[in-house]
């Protein structure tokens, strides 16, 4: 980093550390904990490129058309290196065209000008080579007071980039800060302009927000300023749902918020926590005996998630895992200590390949205030986990058939390629699960078993 500062100084150019790294350093984080480092300079992009090349630093030019040159700073791994960094020319203005992921930028001439066009005061600070803060907009005071405030007119700031409303939620979630009232009002007024922003940028901010320690507070804010109902009406429908019931039932919205904060800080689990009960608004039935049920809310929720995944441009892997958790989140808690090993194997087969995720989710989904009931439910989940691990340690959890078993079945039993071969493989796996035959044997072992039970297993 000193080489980078020196290279720009020797070239007669200014260089400052800016952005989230400065904020995090002010909050007490060490330099070793920081991943990405952002710098700004009065050098134009091509000048920055030549300075970085001259300093013999690893560099890349992706983003140079938007004023940014990338570099990789080397150093001790114990001190968190290597670190990716970006050097950006001062900007006097930056805004996004409707639906675009790329900003339109105008270059500036001073560090104060660059900091003045940033969003929040806590992000509008810089650090010079000697570690001195440049803080023209009171960011340090707002950090001390736990306040989110924008530089300038909040309506104009949110008009420049409506995604900043989601960024408010992200910083609430991460820092637990309060929102300046004028900013809150502006967010309420501008909420519908989020529809002008690309779905990919929605997802990026939501992912960051959902991983925060104060995510429940952030989601309450999004609901208050209308953004939750615009982006996720399925979730917004849970707010006050219990109050619309003729008889008492659990507050699904409060339950959802608690599950999110109890879930591990992994994106798939946090998304599943947010969405796992969205089917309840449409499956609630109040019975004559004053009981309330939500039959098939898991399937309903999984169906609703299909639209949500497209809306937020989820990648296939994330969509598959989140949708699977939503659809099956009620299965692991159904476990009872009297289950046979075969029943445990069958459950694992049903929940593969996301067994571990569903066990983690089952723990997070326990929100009862009755301590004994919670301990009992948690004990069952832990017992199930132990039984799965025990069976896995003995290579006795999942049925394993030899490679090429399909071709061997066709050759030995005179079958043609088709559904019948798949059906027989399923029969063999089921009998392995039941403990009737062994797992992981040679093809001949299974063929002999089928022939020995031909009247029962090979008949049409």
C-alpha positions in Angstrom: 0.0 0.0 0.0 2.9 2.3 0.8 4.2 1.6 -2.7 0.9 2.6 -4.2 0.8 5.9 -2.3 4.4 6.6 -3.1 3.9 5.9 -6.8 1.1 8.5 -7.1 3.0 11.0 -4.9 6.1 10.7 -7.1 3.9 11.3 -10.2 2.6 14.5 -8.6 -0.9 13.1 -8.0 -3.1 12.8 -5.0 -4.3 9.5 -3.6 -6.7 8.7 -0.7 -8.2 5.6 0.8 -12.0 6.0 0.6 -15.3 4.2 1.1 -16.2 1.3 3.3 -12.6 0.6 4.3 -12.3 4.1 5.9 -15.6 3.6 7.7 -14.6 0.2 9.0 -11.2 1.5 10.2 -13.0 4.2 12.1 -15.3 1.6 13.6 -12.2 -0.2 15.0 -11.6 -2.9 12.4 -8.0 -3.6 11.6 -6.5 -3.3 8.2 -5.9 -7.1 8.2 -9.7 -7.6 8.3 -10.5 -5.5 5.2 -10.9 -7.4 1.9 -11.4 -4.8 -0.8 -9.7 -1.4 -0.7 -11.0 1.6 -2.7 -8.8 4.6 -3.5 -9.5 7.8 -5.4 -7.2 10.2 -7.1 -7.1 13.3 -9.3 -5.2 11.3 -11.9 -7.3 10.4 -15.0 -7.8 6.7 -15.7 -5.0 6.3 -18.2 -2.7 8.2 -16.0 -3.5 5.9 -13.0 -2.9 2.9 -15.2 0.6 4.1 -16.2 1.4 4.9 -12.5 0.4 1.5 -11.4 2.3 -0.2 -14.2 5.3 1.9 -13.3 5.1 0.7 -9.7 5.2 -2.9 -11.0 1.9 -3.7 -9.3 -0.3 -6.4 -10.6 -3.1 -4.6 -12.4 -6.3 -5.1 -14.4 -8.2 -2.7 -16.6 -11.8 -4.0 -16.2 -13.9 -0.8 -15.4 -11.4 1.7 -16.8 -14.1 3.1 -19.0 -15.9 4.1 -15.8 -12.8 5.7 -14.4 -11.4 2.7 -12.4 -8.2 0.8 -12.6 -7.7 -2.3 -10.5 -4.5 -3.5 -8.7 -3.5 -6.3 -6.4 -1.5 -5.4 -3.3 0.9 -8.1 -2.1 2.1 -8.6 1.4 2.1 -11.0 4.4 -0.8 -13.4 4.5 -0.9 -12.9 8.3 -1.7 -9.3 7.5 -4.6 -10.2 5.2 -2.7 -9.9 1.8 -3.0 -10.2 -1.1 -5.7 -7.4 -1.2 -7.7 -6.4 -4.2 -7.9 -2.6 -4.7 -9.5 -0.2 -7.1 -8.2 3.3 -8.0 -10.9 5.6 -9.3 -10.6 9.1 -10.6 -12.4 11.8 -8.6 -16.1 12.1 -9.6 -18.2 15.1 -9.4 -21.4 13.3 -10.5 -22.5 9.7 -10.8 -26.0 8.3 -11.7 -27.5 5.2 -13.2 -29.7 5.1 -16.3 -33.0 3.2 -15.9 -32.3 -0.6 -15.7 -28.5 -0.2 -16.2 -25.9 -1.8 -13.9 -23.2 0.7 -15.1 -23.0 4.3 -13.9 -22.7 7.5 -15.9 -19.9 9.4 -14.4 -18.4 12.9 -14.6 -14.9 13.4 -13.3 -14.1 15.9 -10.5 -11.0 17.7 -9.4 -10.9 17.6 -5.6 -11.3 15.0 -2.8 -14.0 17.1 -1.2 -15.9 17.2 -4.5 -15.7 13.4 -4.7 -16.8 12.8 -1.2 -19.7 15.2 -1.6 -21.3 13.1 -4.3 -21.3 9.9 -2.2 -24.4 8.5 -0.5 -24.1 8.4 3.3 -22.0 10.6 5.5 -20.3 7.6 7.1 -19.1 6.6 3.6 -18.0 10.2 2.7 -14.7 10.1 4.5 -11.1 9.6 3.2 -7.8 8.6 4.7 -4.4 10.0 3.6 -1.0 8.3 3.5 -0.3 9.4 7.1 -3.6 8.0 8.5 -5.4 11.4 8.8 -9.1 11.5 8.3 -10.6 13.9 5.7 -14.2 14.3 7.0 -15.9 17.4 5.5 -19.4 16.0 6.0 -19.5 14.9 9.6 -19.2 11.1 9.0 -17.2 10.5 12.2 -19.9 12.2 14.4 -22.6 10.1 12.7 -20.6 6.9 13.3 -20.3 7.8 17.0 -24.0 8.6 17.2 -25.2 5.6 15.2 -27.0 7.7 12.6 -27.5 7.0 8.9 -27.6 10.4 7.1 -26.9 11.4 3.5 -24.8 14.2 2.3 -27.0 16.9 0.8 -30.7 16.6 0.0 -31.9 13.1 0.6 -34.5 13.3 -2.1 -31.9 14.2 -4.7 -29.5 11.5 -3.4 -32.1 8.8 -3.7 -33.2 10.1 -7.1 -29.6 9.7 -8.4 -29.7 6.0 -7.5 -32.9 4.6 -5.9 -30.9 1.4 -5.0 -29.6 3.5 -2.1 -32.9 2.8 -0.3 -31.9 -0.8 -0.2 -28.4 0.3 0.9 -30.0 2.0 3.9 -31.5 -1.4 4.8 -28.1 -3.0 4.3 -26.4 -0.6 6.7 -29.1 -0.9 9.3 -28.7 -4.6 9.1 -24.9 -4.5 9.5 -24.5 -1.7 12.0 -27.9 -1.4 13.7 -27.9 2.4 13.1 -31.0 4.6 13.2 -32.1 6.4 10.1 -32.3 10.2 10.0 -35.9 11.2 9.7 -35.5 13.3 6.6 -33.9 10.3 4.9 -36.7 8.0 6.1 -39.3 10.3 4.5 -37.4 10.6 1.3 -37.1 6.8 1.1 -40.9 6.5 1.6 -41.5 8.9 -1.2 -39.0 7.4 -3.6 -39.6 3.7 -2.9 -41.3 2.9 -6.2 -38.3 4.1 -8.2 -36.5 0.9 -7.2 -38.4 -0.6 -10.1 -36.0 1.4 -12.4 -33.0 -0.5 -11.0 -31.7 -3.8 -12.5 -32.7 -7.0 -10.7 -29.1 -8.0 -10.4 -28.4 -5.0 -8.2 -31.5 -5.7 -6.1 -30.0 -9.2 -5.4 -26.6 -7.9 -4.6 -27.9 -5.5 -1.9 -30.5 -8.0 -0.5 -27.8 -10.6 -0.1 -25.6 -8.2 1.9 -28.6 -7.0 4.0 -29.8 -10.5 4.8 -26.3 -11.5 6.2 -26.4 -8.7 8.8 -26.7 -9.1 12.5 -29.6 -6.6 12.7 -31.5 -7.9 9.7 -34.9 -7.9 11.5 -34.6 -4.1 12.1 -33.7 -3.6 8.4 -36.7 -5.5 7.2 -39.0 -3.5 9.4 -37.5 -0.4 7.9 -38.1 -1.7 4.3 -41.7 -2.4 5.2 -42.2 1.1 6.8 -41.0 2.8 3.6 -43.0 0.6 1.3 -40.0 -1.1 -0.3 -40.8 -4.6 1.1 -44.2 -4.6 -0.5 -42.8 -3.4 -3.8 -40.0 -6.0 -4.0 -41.5 -8.9 -2.0 -45.3 -8.6 -1.6 -45.3 -12.2 -0.6 -43.4 -11.4 2.5 -45.2 -8.1 3.2 -48.5 -10.1 3.2 -47.3 -11.7 6.5 -47.3 -8.4 8.3 -50.3 -8.4 10.6 -51.6 -11.6 9.1 -52.5 -13.0 12.6 -54.6 -9.9 13.3 -56.9 -10.8 10.3 -57.7 -14.2 11.8 -61.0 -14.9 13.5 -59.1 -16.9 16.1 -55.6 -16.5 17.6 -52.6 -17.9 15.9 -48.8 -17.3 15.8 -47.6 -13.9 14.5 -46.0 -15.2 11.3 -44.2 -12.0 10.5 -42.5 -11.8 14.0 -41.7 -15.5 13.7 -40.1 -14.9 10.3 -37.9 -12.1 11.7 -36.7 -14.3 14.5 -35.9 -17.2 12.3 -33.8 -15.0 10.0 -31.7 -13.7 12.9 -31.3 -17.3 14.3 -30.2 -18.7 10.9 -26.5 -19.0 10.1 -25.3 -16.0 8.1 -25.3 -17.9 4.8 -27.3 -16.4 1.9 -29.3 -19.5 1.0 -30.4 -20.1 4.6 -31.2 -16.4 5.2 -33.3 -16.3 2.0 -35.1 -19.5 3.0 -35.7 -18.1 6.5 -37.3 -14.9 4.9 -39.5 -16.9 2.6 -40.2 -20.2 4.3 -43.7 -19.2 5.5 -44.9 -17.0 2.6 -47.4 -19.7 1.7 -49.3 -19.3 4.9 -51.2 -16.2 3.8 -53.1 -18.3 1.2 -53.3 -21.7 3.0 -54.7 -20.6 6.4 -58.0 -22.3 7.4 -59.9 -21.6 10.6 -61.8 -24.8 11.6 -65.0 -25.1 13.6 -63.2 -26.1 16.7 -61.3 -22.8 16.6 -58.0 -24.4 15.4 -56.0 -22.9 12.6 -54.0 -24.9 10.0 -51.8 -24.0 7.1 -51.8 -27.3 5.3 -49.4 -27.4 2.3 -48.0 -24.0 3.0 -44.6 -25.4 2.2 -45.6 -26.4 -1.4 -47.4 -23.1 -1.8 -44.4 -21.2 -0.6 -42.1 -23.2 -3.0 -44.4 -22.3 -5.9 -44.3 -18.6 -4.9 -40.5 -18.7 -4.7 -40.3 -19.7 -8.4 -41.5 -16.2 -9.2 -39.3 -14.6 -6.6 -36.2 -16.4 -8.0 -36.9 -15.0 -11.5 -37.7 -11.6 -10.1 -34.4 -11.3 -8.4 -32.4 -13.1 -11.1 -31.2 -15.9 -8.7 -28.5 -18.2 -10.2 -29.6 -21.8 -10.6 -27.7 -23.2 -7.7 -29.1 -20.6 -5.2 -32.6 -21.0 -6.5 -32.4 -24.8 -6.3 -31.3 -24.8 -2.6 -33.6 -22.1 -1.4 -36.6 -23.6 -3.1 -35.7 -27.0 -1.8 -35.5 -25.7 1.8 -38.8 -23.9 1.6 -40.6 -27.0 0.2 -39.1 -29.4 2.7 -38.5 -27.3 5.8 -41.2 -29.2 7.8 -39.7 -32.7 7.3 -36.7 -32.8 9.7 -38.9 -31.7 12.7 -41.2 -34.7 12.1 -38.4 -37.0 13.3 -39.2 -39.2 16.4 -36.6 -41.1 18.5 -38.4 -44.4 17.7 -37.6 -44.2 14.0 -35.8 -47.2 12.5 -32.5 -46.8 10.7 -34.4 -47.4 7.5 -36.7 -44.5 8.3 -33.7 -42.2 8.8 -32.1 -43.4 5.5 -35.4 -42.7 3.7 -35.5 -39.2 5.1 -32.0 -38.5 4.0 -32.8 -39.8 0.6 -35.8 -37.5 0.4 -33.8 -34.5 1.6 -30.6 -35.0 -0.4 -28.5 -33.1 -1.4 -29.5 -30.4 1.2 -29.7 -32.5 4.4 -27.2 -30.4 6.3 -28.9 -27.2 5.2 -32.3 -28.4 6.4 -30.9 -29.5 9.7 -29.4 -26.0 10.2 -32.7 -24.5 9.2 -34.7 -26.7 11.6 -32.6 -25.3 14.5 -33.2 -21.7 13.4 -37.0 -22.4 12.9 -37.5 -23.0 16.6 -39.0 -19.9 18.1 -41.3 -21.1 20.8 -41.1 -19.1 24.1 -41.8 -22.3 26.1 -38.4 -23.3 27.2 -39.1 -27.0 27.8 -40.8 -27.3 24.4 -37.9 -25.7 22.7 -35.4 -27.9 24.4 -37.3 -31.0 23.5 -37.6 -30.0 19.8 -33.9 -29.1 19.6 -32.9 -32.4 21.3 -34.8 -34.3 18.6 -33.0 -32.4 15.8 -29.6 -33.1 17.5 -30.5 -36.8 17.9 -31.4 -37.0 14.2 -28.1 -35.3 13.3 -26.2 -37.8 15.4 -28.0 -40.8 13.9 -27.3 -39.5 10.4 -23.6 -39.0 11.2 -23.4 -42.4 12.8 -24.9 -44.1 9.8 -22.6 -42.1 7.5 -19.5 -43.1 9.5 -20.4 -46.8 8.9 -21.0 -46.2 5.2 -24.6 -47.2 5.9 -26.5 -44.0 5.2 -27.0 -43.8 1.4 -27.6 -46.8 -0.9 -24.6 -47.3 -3.3 -25.0 -49.3 -6.5 -22.0 -50.1 -8.7 -21.1 -48.1 -11.7 -22.7 -49.6 -14.8 -25.4 -51.4 -13.0 -28.0 -50.3 -15.6 -26.1 -52.0 -18.4 -25.5 -55.1 -16.3 -29.3 -55.4 -15.6 -30.1 -55.1 -19.3 -27.5 -57.7 -20.3 -28.4 -60.3 -17.6 -32.2 -59.9 -17.6 -32.7 -59.3 -21.3 -34.1 -55.8 -20.8 -34.1 -52.9 -23.2 -33.1 -49.4 -22.2 -36.1 -47.7 -20.7 -38.1 -46.9 -17.5 -38.0 -50.5 -16.3 -34.3 -50.4 -15.7 -34.7 -47.3 -13.6 -37.5 -48.9 -11.7 -35.4 -51.9 -10.8 -32.5 -49.6 -9.6 -35.0 -47.9 -7.4 -36.2 -51.3 -6.0 -32.6 -52.2 -5.2 -32.0 -48.9 -3.5 -35.2 -49.2 -1.4 -34.2 -52.7 -0.3 -30.7 -51.4 0.7 -32.4 -48.7 2.7 -34.6 -51.3 4.4 -31.5 -53.4 5.3 -32.6 -56.3 3.2 -29.5 -56.3 1.1 -26.0 -54.8 1.4 -24.8 -51.5 -0.1 -21.8 -51.1 -2.4 -21.6 -54.7 -3.7 -20.7 -55.9 -7.2 -23.3 -55.9 -9.9 -23.6 -59.7 -9.9 -24.8 -59.6 -6.2 -27.8 -57.5 -7.1 -28.6 -59.4 -10.3 -28.6 -62.7 -8.3 -30.9 -61.0 -5.7 -33.4 -60.0 -8.4 -33.4 -63.4 -10.0 -33.9 -65.1 -6.6 -36.9 -62.9 -6.1 -38.0 -62.8 -9.7 -41.7 -63.7 -9.1 -42.0 -60.7 -6.8 -39.6 -58.2 -8.2 -39.4 -58.9 -12.0 -43.1 -59.4 -12.8 -44.8 -56.6 -14.8 
